[in-house]
Amino acid sequence: MYKALSPGAIGVQTPTIESSIAAAKLGGFAGVEISPSQIADRIDRDGAESVKRLFDEAGIKPAGFGLPTEFRSDDVCHGCQFPLAVDEPGIFCRWCLACG
């Protein structure tokens, strides 16, 4: 088990992956909760290895993330059958399909 920063839970604005990692490092945390949309966009743009490298170089672990789900809806991903949020259905689907 390790301490992880959840920036949004304490009102810290981290608009980029780098700023999330920097905030965690500054606070002495071993990990940081991340934005799924930031990660998905970066993976689409630069590849998964570039994201992994950001965390590895900083010595910070990606600790968790919120899932873009709407449990009160019947809308599901056709690839994984996971409930989807209306506003961001593509993000989680890309991750599901990439992970098999």
N, CA, C and O atoms as a GROMACS GRO file, in nm:
protein
  400
    1MET      N    1   0.083  -0.116   0.000
    1MET     CA    2   0.000   0.000   0.000
    1MET      C    3   0.089   0.124   0.000
    1MET      O    4   0.198   0.122   0.057
    2TYR      N    5   0.042   0.231  -0.063
    2TYR     CA    6   0.121   0.354  -0.067
    2TYR      C    7   0.027   0.474  -0.069
    2TYR      O    8  -0.091   0.462  -0.102
    3LYS      N    9   0.081   0.590  -0.033
    3LYS     CA   10   0.003   0.714  -0.033
    3LYS      C   11  -0.007   0.766  -0.176
    3LYS      O   12   0.091   0.769  -0.250
    4ALA      N   13  -0.129   0.806  -0.214
    4ALA     CA   14  -0.150   0.861  -0.347
    4ALA      C   15  -0.230   0.990  -0.337
    4ALA      O   16  -0.324   1.001  -0.258
    5LEU      N   17  -0.192   1.086  -0.417
    5LEU     CA   18  -0.262   1.214  -0.424
    5LEU      C   19  -0.383   1.201  -0.514
    5LEU      O   20  -0.375   1.144  -0.623
    6SER      N   21  -0.496   1.255  -0.469
    6SER     CA   22  -0.615   1.267  -0.551
    6SER      C   23  -0.641   1.417  -0.568
    6SER      O   24  -0.716   1.475  -0.489
    7PRO      N   25  -0.580   1.480  -0.669
    7PRO     CA   26  -0.585   1.626  -0.680
    7PRO      C   27  -0.726   1.685  -0.675
    7PRO      O   28  -0.750   1.782  -0.604
    8GLY      N   29  -0.818   1.627  -0.750
    8GLY     CA   30  -0.954   1.680  -0.754
    8GLY      C   31  -1.025   1.675  -0.621
    8GLY      O   32  -1.109   1.760  -0.592
    9ALA      N   33  -0.993   1.576  -0.540
    9ALA     CA   34  -1.060   1.559  -0.411
    9ALA      C   35  -1.026   1.672  -0.314
    9ALA      O   36  -1.101   1.699  -0.221
   10ILE      N   37  -0.911   1.737  -0.336
   10ILE     CA   38  -0.871   1.846  -0.246
   10ILE      C   39  -0.867   1.980  -0.317
   10ILE      O   40  -0.811   2.077  -0.265
   11GLY      N   41  -0.926   1.987  -0.436
   11GLY     CA   42  -0.938   2.113  -0.509
   11GLY      C   43  -0.812   2.159  -0.580
   11GLY      O   44  -0.800   2.277  -0.613
   12VAL      N   45  -0.719   2.070  -0.604
   12VAL     CA   46  -0.597   2.104  -0.675
   12VAL      C   47  -0.621   2.085  -0.825
   12VAL      O   48  -0.662   1.977  -0.869
   13GLN      N   49  -0.597   2.190  -0.901
   13GLN     CA   50  -0.616   2.184  -1.046
   13GLN      C   51  -0.489   2.131  -1.112
   13GLN      O   52  -0.382   2.191  -1.098
   14THR      N   53  -0.500   2.021  -1.182
   14THR     CA   54  -0.386   1.963  -1.255
   14THR      C   55  -0.431   1.937  -1.399
   14THR      O   56  -0.478   1.828  -1.430
   15PRO      N   57  -0.415   2.037  -1.486
   15PRO     CA   58  -0.467   2.024  -1.622
   15PRO      C   59  -0.387   1.932  -1.714
   15PRO      O   60  -0.432   1.901  -1.824
   16THR      N   61  -0.271   1.888  -1.669
   16THR     CA   62  -0.190   1.797  -1.752
   16THR      C   63  -0.140   1.680  -1.668
   16THR      O   64  -0.142   1.684  -1.545
   17ILE      N   65  -0.098   1.577  -1.736
   17ILE     CA   66  -0.039   1.462  -1.667
   17ILE      C   67   0.085   1.507  -1.590
   17ILE      O   68   0.107   1.467  -1.476
   18GLU      N   69   0.165   1.590  -1.655
   18GLU     CA   70   0.288   1.638  -1.592
   18GLU      C   71   0.258   1.714  -1.463
   18GLU      O   72   0.330   1.699  -1.364
   19SER      N   73   0.153   1.797  -1.464
   19SER     CA   74   0.122   1.874  -1.343
   19SER      C   75   0.068   1.784  -1.232
   19SER      O   76   0.092   1.811  -1.114
   20SER      N   77  -0.002   1.679  -1.268
   20SER     CA   78  -0.049   1.581  -1.168
   20SER      C   79   0.070   1.511  -1.103
   20SER      O   80   0.076   1.496  -0.981
   21ILE      N   81   0.163   1.469  -1.185
   21ILE     CA   82   0.283   1.400  -1.136
   21ILE      C   83   0.365   1.495  -1.048
   21ILE      O   84   0.413   1.456  -0.942
   22ALA      N   85   0.382   1.618  -1.094
   22ALA     CA   86   0.461   1.716  -1.018
   22ALA      C   87   0.397   1.744  -0.882
   22ALA      O   88   0.468   1.756  -0.782
   23ALA      N   89   0.265   1.756  -0.877
   23ALA     CA   90   0.196   1.782  -0.750
   23ALA      C   91   0.215   1.665  -0.653
   23ALA      O   92   0.236   1.686  -0.534
   24ALA      N   93   0.208   1.544  -0.705
   24ALA     CA   94   0.227   1.426  -0.620
   24ALA      C   95   0.370   1.422  -0.566
   24ALA      O   96   0.391   1.393  -0.449
   25LYS      N   97   0.465   1.450  -0.652
   25LYS     CA   98   0.606   1.448  -0.612
   25LYS      C   99   0.632   1.556  -0.508
   25LYS      O  100   0.700   1.531  -0.408
   26LEU      N  101   0.580   1.675  -0.529
   26LEU     CA  102   0.598   1.786  -0.436
   26LEU      C  103   0.539   1.754  -0.298
   26LEU      O  104   0.597   1.791  -0.196
   27GLY      N  105   0.427   1.685  -0.297
   27GLY     CA  106   0.362   1.650  -0.171
   27GLY      C  107   0.416   1.526  -0.104
   27GLY      O  108   0.369   1.488   0.004
   28GLY      N  109   0.513   1.461  -0.165
   28GLY     CA  110   0.573   1.342  -0.105
   28GLY      C  111   0.488   1.217  -0.120
   28GLY      O  112   0.501   1.123  -0.041
   29PHE      N  113   0.402   1.215  -0.221
   29PHE     CA  114   0.318   1.099  -0.247
   29PHE      C  115   0.392   1.000  -0.337
   29PHE      O  116   0.478   1.039  -0.416
   30ALA      N  117   0.358   0.874  -0.326
   30ALA     CA  118   0.417   0.771  -0.412
   30ALA      C  119   0.338   0.752  -0.541
   30ALA      O  120   0.390   0.698  -0.638
   31GLY      N  121   0.212   0.798  -0.542
   31GLY     CA  122   0.127   0.782  -0.659
   31GLY      C  123   0.034   0.899  -0.675
   31GLY      O  124   0.026   0.987  -0.589
   32VAL      N  125  -0.037   0.899  -0.787
   32VAL     CA  126  -0.134   1.007  -0.813
   32VAL      C  127  -0.251   0.950  -0.892
   32VAL      O  128  -0.233   0.869  -0.983
   33GLU      N  129  -0.372   0.993  -0.855
   33GLU     CA  130  -0.489   0.958  -0.935
   33GLU      C  131  -0.486   1.045  -1.060
   33GLU      O  132  -0.449   1.163  -1.054
   34ILE      N  133  -0.525   0.986  -1.171
   34ILE     CA  134  -0.508   1.053  -1.299
   34ILE      C  135  -0.641   1.070  -1.371
   34ILE      O  136  -0.739   1.001  -1.342
   35SER      N  137  -0.642   1.161  -1.465
   35SER     CA  138  -0.761   1.185  -1.547
   35SER      C  139  -0.760   1.087  -1.665
   35SER      O  140  -0.664   1.084  -1.742
   36PRO      N  141  -0.866   1.008  -1.679
   36PRO     CA  142  -0.870   0.914  -1.791
   36PRO      C  143  -0.864   0.984  -1.927
   36PRO      O  144  -0.805   0.931  -2.021
   37SER      N  145  -0.924   1.102  -1.937
   37SER     CA  146  -0.922   1.171  -2.066
   37SER      C  147  -0.782   1.221  -2.099
   37SER      O  148  -0.741   1.216  -2.215
   38GLN      N  149  -0.707   1.270  -1.998
   38GLN     CA  150  -0.570   1.312  -2.022
   38GLN      C  151  -0.484   1.195  -2.068
   38GLN      O  152  -0.405   1.208  -2.162
   39ILE      N  153  -0.500   1.081  -2.002
   39ILE     CA  154  -0.421   0.964  -2.038
   39ILE      C  155  -0.459   0.913  -2.176
   39ILE      O  156  -0.371   0.884  -2.258
   40ALA      N  157  -0.588   0.902  -2.204
   40ALA     CA  158  -0.633   0.852  -2.334
   40ALA      C  159  -0.586   0.942  -2.447
   40ALA      O  160  -0.542   0.894  -2.552
   41ASP      N  161  -0.596   1.074  -2.427
   41ASP     CA  162  -0.551   1.167  -2.531
   41ASP      C  163  -0.402   1.154  -2.555
   41ASP      O  164  -0.356   1.155  -2.670
   42ARG      N  165  -0.324   1.142  -2.446
   42ARG     CA  166  -0.179   1.131  -2.460
   42ARG      C  167  -0.141   1.000  -2.527
   42ARG      O  168  -0.050   0.996  -2.610
   43ILE      N  169  -0.209   0.891  -2.491
   43ILE     CA  170  -0.181   0.762  -2.555
   43ILE      C  171  -0.212   0.770  -2.704
   43ILE      O  172  -0.135   0.721  -2.787
   44ASP      N  173  -0.325   0.832  -2.738
   44ASP     CA  174  -0.360   0.848  -2.880
   44ASP      C  175  -0.256   0.930  -2.955
   44ASP      O  176  -0.222   0.900  -3.069
   45ARG      N  177  -0.205   1.034  -2.888
   45ARG     CA  178  -0.111   1.126  -2.953
   45ARG      C  179   0.032   1.071  -2.957
   45ARG      O  180   0.097   1.076  -3.061
   46ASP      N  181   0.081   1.017  -2.842
   46ASP     CA  182   0.222   0.984  -2.831
   46ASP      C  183   0.252   0.837  -2.803
   46ASP      O  184   0.368   0.796  -2.805
   47GLY      N  185   0.149   0.758  -2.778
   47GLY     CA  186   0.168   0.617  -2.748
   47GLY      C  187   0.178   0.590  -2.599
   47GLY      O  188   0.212   0.678  -2.520
   48ALA      N  189   0.148   0.467  -2.562
   48ALA     CA  190   0.145   0.428  -2.422
   48ALA      C  191   0.282   0.435  -2.356
   48ALA      O  192   0.292   0.467  -2.238
   49GLU      N  193   0.387   0.406  -2.430
   49GLU     CA  194   0.522   0.409  -2.372
   49GLU      C  195   0.560   0.548  -2.325
   49GLU      O  196   0.631   0.562  -2.226
   50SER      N  197   0.513   0.653  -2.395
   50SER     CA  198   0.547   0.789  -2.352
   50SER      C  199   0.482   0.822  -2.218
   50SER      O  200   0.541   0.891  -2.136
   51VAL      N  201   0.361   0.772  -2.197
   51VAL     CA  202   0.292   0.794  -2.069
   51VAL      C  203   0.362   0.717  -1.958
   51VAL      O  204   0.385   0.770  -1.850
   52LYS      N  205   0.396   0.594  -1.985
   52LYS     CA  206   0.467   0.512  -1.886
   52LYS      C  207   0.599   0.578  -1.848
   52LYS      O  208   0.637   0.579  -1.730
   53ARG      N  209   0.668   0.632  -1.945
   53ARG     CA  210   0.797   0.697  -1.921
   53ARG      C  211   0.783   0.818  -1.828
   53ARG      O  212   0.868   0.841  -1.743
   54LEU      N  213   0.674   0.896  -1.844
   54LEU     CA  214   0.651   1.012  -1.757
   54LEU      C  215   0.647   0.970  -1.610
   54LEU      O  216   0.709   1.033  -1.524
   55PHE      N  217   0.573   0.864  -1.582
   55PHE     CA  218   0.561   0.816  -1.445
   55PHE      C  219   0.692   0.754  -1.397
   55PHE      O  220   0.735   0.780  -1.284
   56ASP      N  221   0.755   0.674  -1.480
   56ASP     CA  222   0.880   0.607  -1.442
   56ASP      C  223   0.990   0.708  -1.409
   56ASP      O  224   1.059   0.695  -1.309
   57GLU      N  225   1.005   0.809  -1.494
   57GLU     CA  226   1.111   0.909  -1.474
   57GLU      C  227   1.090   0.989  -1.346
   57GLU      O  228   1.187   1.030  -1.282
   58ALA      N  229   0.964   1.011  -1.307
   58ALA     CA  230   0.934   1.087  -1.186
   58ALA      C  231   0.933   1.000  -1.061
   58ALA      O  232   0.936   1.052  -0.949
   59GLY      N  233   0.928   0.869  -1.079
   59GLY     CA  234   0.920   0.779  -0.965
   59GLY      C  235   0.783   0.784  -0.897
   59GLY      O  236   0.772   0.759  -0.777
   60ILE      N  237   0.680   0.816  -0.974
   60ILE     CA  238   0.543   0.825  -0.925
   60ILE      C  239   0.460   0.717  -0.995
   60ILE      O  240   0.476   0.693  -1.115
   61LYS      N  241   0.370   0.653  -0.919
   61LYS     CA  242   0.285   0.548  -0.975
   61LYS      C  243   0.149   0.605  -1.015
   61LYS      O  244   0.094   0.688  -0.942
   62PRO      N  245   0.094   0.562  -1.128
   62PRO     CA  246  -0.045   0.598  -1.159
   62PRO      C  247  -0.134   0.516  -1.065
   62PRO      O  248  -0.137   0.393  -1.074
   63ALA      N  249  -0.205   0.583  -0.976
   63ALA     CA  250  -0.273   0.513  -0.867
   63ALA      C  251  -0.417   0.476  -0.895
   63ALA      O  252  -0.465   0.374  -0.845
   64GLY      N  253  -0.486   0.553  -0.970
   64GLY     CA  254  -0.627   0.525  -0.995
   64GLY      C  255  -0.687   0.631  -1.084
   64GLY      O  256  -0.621   0.729  -1.119
   65PHE      N  257  -0.811   0.610  -1.121
   65PHE     CA  258  -0.881   0.706  -1.205
   65PHE      C  259  -1.030   0.681  -1.194
   65PHE      O  260  -1.074   0.571  -1.162
   66GLY      N  261  -1.106   0.784  -1.221
   66GLY     CA  262  -1.252   0.769  -1.225
   66GLY      C  263  -1.294   0.710  -1.358
   66GLY      O  264  -1.238   0.743  -1.462
   67LEU      N  265  -1.392   0.624  -1.353
   67LEU     CA  266  -1.442   0.563  -1.476
   67LEU      C  267  -1.558   0.646  -1.532
   67LEU      O  268  -1.646   0.688  -1.456
   68PRO      N  269  -1.559   0.668  -1.662
   68PRO     CA  270  -1.668   0.745  -1.723
   68PRO      C  271  -1.792   0.658  -1.739
   68PRO      O  272  -1.828   0.618  -1.850
   69THR      N  273  -1.856   0.630  -1.627
   69THR     CA  274  -1.972   0.542  -1.631
   69THR      C  275  -2.097   0.612  -1.581
   69THR      O  276  -2.090   0.709  -1.506
   70GLU      N  277  -2.208   0.563  -1.623
   70GLU     CA  278  -2.338   0.611  -1.576
   70GLU      C  279  -2.418   0.487  -1.539
   70GLU      O  280  -2.478   0.423  -1.625
   71PHE      N  281  -2.417   0.453  -1.410
   71PHE     CA  282  -2.478   0.328  -1.366
   71PHE      C  283  -2.631   0.328  -1.377
   71PHE      O  284  -2.693   0.223  -1.367
   72ARG      N  285  -2.691   0.445  -1.399
   72ARG     CA  286  -2.837   0.451  -1.411
   72ARG      C  287  -2.883   0.442  -1.556
   72ARG      O  288  -3.001   0.461  -1.584
   73SER      N  289  -2.792   0.414  -1.647
   73SER     CA  290  -2.824   0.412  -1.789
   73SER      C  291  -2.818   0.270  -1.844
   73SER      O  292  -2.750   0.183  -1.790
   74ASP      N  293  -2.891   0.249  -1.952
   74ASP     CA  294  -2.885   0.121  -2.021
   74ASP      C  295  -2.782   0.122  -2.134
   74ASP      O  296  -2.762   0.020  -2.200
   75ASP      N  297  -2.716   0.238  -2.158
   75ASP     CA  298  -2.616   0.248  -2.263
   75ASP      C  299  -2.489   0.175  -2.218
   75ASP      O  300  -2.435   0.204  -2.111
   76VAL      N  301  -2.442   0.081  -2.299
   76VAL     CA  302  -2.321   0.007  -2.265
   76VAL      C  303  -2.226   0.004  -2.385
   76VAL      O  304  -2.268   0.020  -2.499
   77CYS      N  305  -2.099  -0.017  -2.355
   77CYS     CA  306  -1.998  -0.036  -2.459
   77CYS      C  307  -2.027  -0.170  -2.526
   77CYS      O  308  -2.047  -0.271  -2.458
   78HIS      N  309  -2.028  -0.172  -2.656
   78HIS     CA  310  -2.056  -0.296  -2.726
   78HIS      C  311  -1.937  -0.391  -2.726
   78HIS      O  312  -1.951  -0.510  -2.755
   79GLY      N  313  -1.818  -0.337  -2.692
   79GLY     CA  314  -1.699  -0.423  -2.684
   79GLY      C  315  -1.687  -0.493  -2.549
   79GLY      O  316  -1.641  -0.607  -2.543
   80CYS      N  317  -1.728  -0.424  -2.440
   80CYS     CA  318  -1.705  -0.481  -2.307
   80CYS      C  319  -1.831  -0.487  -2.221
   80CYS      O  320  -1.829  -0.547  -2.113
   81GLN      N  321  -1.939  -0.428  -2.265
   81GLN     CA  322  -2.067  -0.424  -2.192
   81GLN      C  323  -2.061  -0.342  -2.064
   81GLN      O  324  -2.145  -0.359  -1.975
   82PHE      N  325  -1.962  -0.252  -2.053
   82PHE     CA  326  -1.950  -0.165  -1.936
   82PHE      C  327  -2.044  -0.046  -1.954
   82PHE      O  328  -2.053   0.007  -2.065
   83PRO      N  329  -2.115  -0.002  -1.848
   83PRO     CA  330  -2.204   0.114  -1.862
   83PRO      C  331  -2.125   0.238  -1.900
   83PRO      O  332  -2.014   0.260  -1.850
   84LEU      N  333  -2.180   0.320  -1.987
   84LEU     CA  334  -2.110   0.438  -2.038
   84LEU      C  335  -2.175   0.567  -1.992
   84LEU      O  336  -2.296   0.575  -1.975
   85ALA      N  337  -2.091   0.668  -1.973
   85ALA     CA  338  -2.140   0.804  -1.952
   85ALA      C  339  -2.173   0.860  -2.090
   85ALA      O  340  -2.108   0.827  -2.189
   86VAL      N  341  -2.273   0.943  -2.096
   86VAL     CA  342  -2.314   1.000  -2.225
   86VAL      C  343  -2.208   1.093  -2.279
   86VAL      O  344  -2.190   1.101  -2.401
   87ASP      N  345  -2.136   1.165  -2.191
   87ASP     CA  346  -2.043   1.267  -2.238
   87ASP      C  347  -1.906   1.215  -2.283
   87ASP      O  348  -1.839   1.284  -2.360
   88GLU      N  349  -1.863   1.098  -2.240
   88GLU     CA  350  -1.730   1.049  -2.276
   88GLU      C  351  -1.728   0.900  -2.308
   88GLU      O  352  -1.648   0.827  -2.250
   89PRO      N  353  -1.812   0.851  -2.396
   89PRO     CA  354  -1.814   0.707  -2.417
   89PRO      C  355  -1.687   0.651  -2.479
   89PRO      O  356  -1.653   0.535  -2.453
   90GLY      N  357  -1.617   0.728  -2.560
   90GLY     CA  358  -1.503   0.674  -2.633
   90GLY      C  359  -1.380   0.645  -2.550
   90GLY      O  360  -1.304   0.555  -2.585
   91ILE      N  361  -1.358   0.719  -2.442
   91ILE     CA  362  -1.236   0.705  -2.364
   91ILE      C  363  -1.224   0.565  -2.305
   91ILE      O  364  -1.124   0.497  -2.328
   92PHE      N  365  -1.322   0.522  -2.231
   92PHE     CA  366  -1.313   0.392  -2.166
   92PHE      C  367  -1.316   0.280  -2.268
   92PHE      O  368  -1.248   0.178  -2.250
   93CYS      N  369  -1.392   0.297  -2.374
   93CYS     CA  370  -1.396   0.194  -2.480
   93CYS      C  371  -1.257   0.173  -2.539
   93CYS      O  372  -1.216   0.059  -2.561
   94ARG      N  373  -1.184   0.280  -2.565
   94ARG     CA  374  -1.050   0.266  -2.621
   94ARG      C  375  -0.961   0.187  -2.527
   94ARG      O  376  -0.884   0.102  -2.571
   95TRP      N  377  -0.971   0.214  -2.398
   95TRP     CA  378  -0.890   0.143  -2.300
   95TRP      C  379  -0.932  -0.004  -2.293
   95TRP      O  380  -0.846  -0.092  -2.289
   96CYS      N  381  -1.063  -0.029  -2.291
   96CYS     CA  382  -1.113  -0.168  -2.285
   96CYS      C  383  -1.064  -0.247  -2.406
   96CYS      O  384  -1.012  -0.358  -2.392
   97LEU      N  385  -1.082  -0.190  -2.522
   97LEU     CA  386  -1.046  -0.262  -2.643
   97LEU      C  387  -0.895  -0.281  -2.653
   97LEU      O  388  -0.849  -0.384  -2.704
   98ALA      N  389  -0.817  -0.184  -2.606
   98ALA     CA  390  -0.671  -0.195  -2.609
   98ALA      C  391  -0.623  -0.304  -2.514
   98ALA      O  392  -0.523  -0.371  -2.540
   99CYS      N  393  -0.694  -0.321  -2.403
   99CYS     CA  394  -0.652  -0.419  -2.303
   99CYS      C  395  -0.710  -0.557  -2.327
   99CYS      O  396  -0.672  -0.653  -2.260
  100GLY      N  397  -0.799  -0.568  -2.422
  100GLY     CA  398  -0.856  -0.698  -2.455
  100GLY      C  399  -0.964  -0.736  -2.361
  100GLY      O  400  -1.022  -0.843  -2.375
   0.00000   0.00000   0.00000
